[in-house]
Amino acid sequence: MRALARLLLIGAAVLIVATLAASRQASPAPVPPTATVTATTTAVPITRVVPAEGGVYIEGLVGRSRILNPLAAPANQPDEDVASLVFSGLTRRDDNGHIVPDLAERWQVSADTTMYTFTLRMGLLWHDGEPVTADDVVYTIQALQSDEFSPAPWLMDLWKGVSAIKLDRQTVRLTLPQPYAPFLQYTTLGLLPAHILAGRGDAGRDVYDTLPLGTGPYRLRERSDERIVLEAFSGYRGPTPMIPRLEFRYFADTPAAIAALRAGKVSAVADLTLDQAESLEKETGIRVYWARRAGQTLIVFNLSLPFFDDSSVRRALQMAIDRQALVQTALNGKATVSQGIYLSTSWVNSAPPKAGTADMYAAESLLAGAGWIDSDKDGVREKNGVKFEFGLLTSDDPARVRVAEEIARAWTRLGAAVEVQVTTPQALLQDYLKPRRFEAVLVGVVGIPDDPDPYEMWHSSQRGADGLNFSGFASQPADEILEEARRSGDTARRKELYAQFQDILTDQVPAIVLYEPMFAFAVSNKVQAVRLSSITEPGDRFRHLSEWYMTTRTVTMPN
């Protein structure tokens, strides 16, 4: 504008000079000394396009809604996604997966980590306008300890024995039956409204199940077998969303949801496989957002088998894998190489071991030292007449199969005969992992909290069919470390203990941790300002939903 005004003024000056020259030619009379000439310009308004409230965001979810309450939702992904917008917990996860205040503005933890005292924020409202109080916290925990709301089994186990006492209208104290330092990770669970449900029996639950209400940024407006519609809640304590209406439509599988996205019938589809996401990146009008997922992909060995009861063999197999090359080749760089048994973003990490490249010479030396020699020169090592051949089991996700095939090739070069075996994710868990019917398995673990608590995967008490210690790993020193780390309220001491535990697993190698996967979220370009941060649960993709927008308006700025 200043340059344009300058040009206008220069033009005006030229015009003035020319006029005066013509005047002198017509009449020699001098211009009176008091005469002045003024050039003026008209200010051009400055406009700017800014986000505006409006639009309807439609997302495709895979599956069907079952029970939309915060206690049962974690057992069904479509319900958990919607629940993340409708309900709020005492705490929430921030961009880095750390626990921060939500409905509770602060809390205190006893030195022995058995007592947690939460103070609620003032002015919190349920979607019907009633205030949130300590009664709601007490009622929710009592409901968790019964089967009234069909809570997820693992939640019932976690909260069993926890007592909740109302100290005043805004304060509640939770007491655990034994010390448990990672407990805060599980206080993100949404609350239930005591004023609607307490003492109402089946009738109250039936009404609530039809149209549940919470304290989140959106409330339920409409619900059917085909879709759920939410609208922004004006009484929410946080920022007002730019998109006032959300709709979630259900699909039988991810390909059907993707087809709807391509056809413009939905605005987004989440939790895509690598191949699905990369295919959509080629589409016009669609953008794929990537975020680090709080999970790990690893190879678990069945330690009950003769091949894998020797840690030297397991270390040799680990040394044969170039994890960095694996991520680049099989995953197109869409993962982060793991640097240890903990997530790279976890507070537990201090100086994790580096993930180096393959060392095939050292791997071969370890196997030879363990007695595995290719004496008949057929390319496969043997020991005491037993061939070094086994299966590597994995799910049927194409990217996971590529990873398994790359690893099998590396192990073949080492002198093993490896067969890649593929099955469905459901069969992998039910038919192979739980009954321990595998030799080596490539598996993914997601939803790892910031406070990792490796107890469930590695403590010897978890080796049974109902536990998650699939490898059968057992170590008394490791058990003692994990038990103390759970009990201690001293963060520095826990960090020291977890470092000791990592040293044990690094030496014993019951599993090979490969990489941390990425979360893929495909969104129509009609939805703007989408951004993702660390994803622990898929619903975390909505953490910054209040910033998204679908419509704009033009505003005039001051000159």
BELRA-V342741 format. One line per field, one symbol per residue. ss: DSSP state (H for helix, E for strand, L for the rest). psi: psi as a letter, one per 30 degrees, with the letter a starting at -180 (. if undefined). Layout:
# BELRA-V342741
ss: ???
psi: ???
This chain:
# BELRA-V342741
ss: LHHHHHHHHHHHHHHHHHHHHHHHHHLLLLLLLLLLLLLLLLLLLEEEEEEELLLEEEEEEELLLLLLLLLLHHHLHHHHHHHHHHLLELEEELLLLLEEELLEEEEEELLLLLEEEEEELLLLELLLLLELLHHHHHHHHHHHLLLLLLLLHHHHHHHLLLEEEEEELLEEEEELLLLLHHHHHHLLLELLLHHHHLLLHHHHHHHHHHLLLLLLLEEEEEELLLEEEEEELLLLLLLLLLLLEEEEEEELLHHHHHHHHHLLLLLEEELLLHHHHHHHLLLLLEEEEEEEELEEEEEEELLLLHHHLLHHHHHHHHHLLLHHHHHHHHLLLLEEELLLLLLLLLLLLLLLLLLLLLLHHHHHHHHHHLLLELLLLLLLLEELLEELEEEEEEELLHHHHHHHHHHHHHHHHHLLEEEEEEELHHHHHHHHHLLLLLLEEEEEEELLLLLLLLHHHHLHHHLLLLLLLLLLLLLHHHHHHHHHHHHLLLHHHHHHHHHHHHHHHHHHLLEEEEEEEEEEEEEELLLELLLLLLELLHHHHHLLHHHLELEEEEEEELL
psi: eeeeeeeeeeeeeeeeeeeeeeeeeekfklkkffklkkkllkkkkklkklklklljkkkkkkalkdjilfefeffjeeeeeeeffellaellkafgglklkcekfllkkleggfkjjkkllkgkklfgfkkklfeeeeeeeeefglgeghlkefeeeefkfkkkkjeafgkkkkkkflkjegeffggfkllkjefeekgfaeeeeeeeeeillbgafklkekkafflkkllkjfgkfakkkfjfkkkkkkleleeeeeeeeefgflflklhlleeeeeefffkkgkkkkkkkkilkklkkkjffkeegfjfeeeeeeeffkjeeeeeeefghghlkkkgaflkffkfekdilklhllkieeeeeeeeefggjkifghgfkllkhgkkiklkjkllgkeeeeeeeeeeeeeeeffgljkkkkklleeeeeefeeeghilekkjlkklgklejeigefffkffgflfflgiffgkkkeeeeeeeeeeeekgjeeeeeeeeeeeeeeeeefhfljkelkllkkjkkkffklgkklakjekefffgegfffllflllklklk.
